[in-house]
Amino acid sequence: EATNQAPMVVTFHTYAMKFIRTEQPDVIIWDEHDSWNAWRSLCRGDEQLEQLYRVYQYVTNYNTPESINEIPARQRRAYSELVDAYLARMQENHAIDFQQIIIQFTRIYPDYKISYDLVAVDEFQDTSLVQLEMLKCIIQDNTEVCVVGDMDQILYHWRGANEENTQLFIEEYSPRIIKLEDNYRSGKAICKVFNNLITHNEKRIKKSSRAIRSHDGTVSVSTARSWGEQYSNVAGSIISTAQGGYSYNDMVVLMRSAKHKIQVLEAVFRRANIPYKIVSARSFFDRPEVRSLIAILKYMVNNRSLDGLTFASKHLGLGFTEKRLLQLRSKSEGSSPRQLLEALSGMKYKWCEKARAFFQALVTYEFDRPVNALRNILS
């Protein structure tokens, strides 16, 4: 690209969508909640089929013929049929999920013949196999490439991070390797434990972690047979620390924000009379009311994107369930607000009144700013 342009800083998915939207301008992105709700609705209450959603995420992150072997043989037919139905549902809604974004990009990008002088990738250890394939699409013969990553700090294996990507990159491009071994974050005790432990990993570039900070401390290991026992150990440690002269305000417990695990921890703390305050890291965009408004906006942009309206109806009281929405859609000539409103005129159920008010608001503001329609719906 022209040398006077500012560098482009994007995520893998944002860059891929730049090209997908060129070919599909109105495509809607399904987030994790949208994808899961669509998958679950196809399973009709079958928990075993619902669990295959994680398999779908895994298989699409690797996107190789061999990855299908991770599915038990007895479930492969059911999985294949479910994926076909899920992809068909996605197409009906003119949508795309995070897994398909990268896969679709690798199919269309070669047609664009775009090259870059320099490509840099941060946190390379957390890239998936399909993201590595995406990077290979972008790299041309004249492209200089720099990847920054630490094979000892793979955090997103559950989301497709592939520990072999670094080695695959080295084999493909024979890069110069620079090791950054000075640790400015942790003390000597933590670095010592880390170095002793990580040497057992076979798929890694050999290096050590050297503590720059002079502070030291004690590293302790606690084992437990259940979440309840683990949190009882935490409570015991907090109480003994407080008895040693520290304030409860000097202590913090860090954990994954799994609701059921937090509830177990709370119960243990209450029994032990430990004062606590929960600080949630819940994303603003994960709040039900925000997700509801985003679902409505997606529908206003793309009338085929009906799936999210069921969630919005549940949290905003719009009157319809998934079953009712399908019933309404079957009586309509299309899925635009005007067409669904016309279909409602011939229906006399109690829920139709609220649904009529909702679609009327969208029709009223059809050629106005979307925010005005949302304001009217909320009022």
Stockholm file with secondary structure:
# STOCKHOLM 1.0

chainA/1-379         EATNQAPMVVTFHTYAMKFIRTEQPDVIIWDEHDSWNAWRSLCRGDEQLEQLYRVYQYVTNYNTPESINEIPARQRRAYSELVDAYLARMQENHAIDFQQIIIQFTRIYPDYKISYDLVAVDEFQDTSLVQLEMLKCIIQDNTEVCVVGDMDQILYHWRGANEENTQLFIEEYSPRIIKLEDNYRSGKAICKVFNNLITHNEKRIKKSSRAIRSHDGTVSVSTARSWGEQYSNVAGSIISTAQGGYSYNDMVVLMRSAKHKIQVLEAVFRRANIPYKIVSARSFFDRPEVRSLIAILKYMVNNRSLDGLTFASKHLGLGFTEKRLLQLRSKSEGSSPRQLLEALSGMKYKWCEKARAFFQALVTYEFDRPVNALRNILS
#=GR chainA/1-379 SS CCTTSCCCCCCHHHHHHHHHHHHCTTCEEECHHHHHHHHHHHHTTCHHHHHHHHHHHHHHHHCSGGGGGGSCGGGHHHHHHHHHHHHHHHHHTTEEEHHHHHHHHHHHGGGGCCCCSEEEESSGGGCBHHHHHHHHHHCCTTCEEEECCCGGGCCCGGGTBCTTHHHHHHHHHCCCCCCCCEESSSCHHHHHHHHHHHTTCSSSCCCCCEECSCCCCCCCCCCCSSHHHHHHHHHHHHHHHHHTTCCGGGCCCCCCCCHHHHHHHHHHHHHTTCCCCCCCCCCGGGSHHHHHHHHHHHHHHCTTCCHHHHHHHHHHTCSCCHHHHHHHHHTSSSSSHHHHHHHHTTCCCTTHHHHHHHHHHHHHTTTSCHHHHHHHHHC
#=GC SS_cons         CCTTSCCCCCCHHHHHHHHHHHHCTTCEEECHHHHHHHHHHHHTTCHHHHHHHHHHHHHHHHCSGGGGGGSCGGGHHHHHHHHHHHHHHHHHTTEEEHHHHHHHHHHHGGGGCCCCSEEEESSGGGCBHHHHHHHHHHCCTTCEEEECCCGGGCCCGGGTBCTTHHHHHHHHHCCCCCCCCEESSSCHHHHHHHHHHHTTCSSSCCCCCEECSCCCCCCCCCCCSSHHHHHHHHHHHHHHHHHTTCCGGGCCCCCCCCHHHHHHHHHHHHHTTCCCCCCCCCCGGGSHHHHHHHHHHHHHHCTTCCHHHHHHHHHHTCSCCHHHHHHHHHTSSSSSHHHHHHHHTTCCCTTHHHHHHHHHHHHHTTTSCHHHHHHHHHC
//
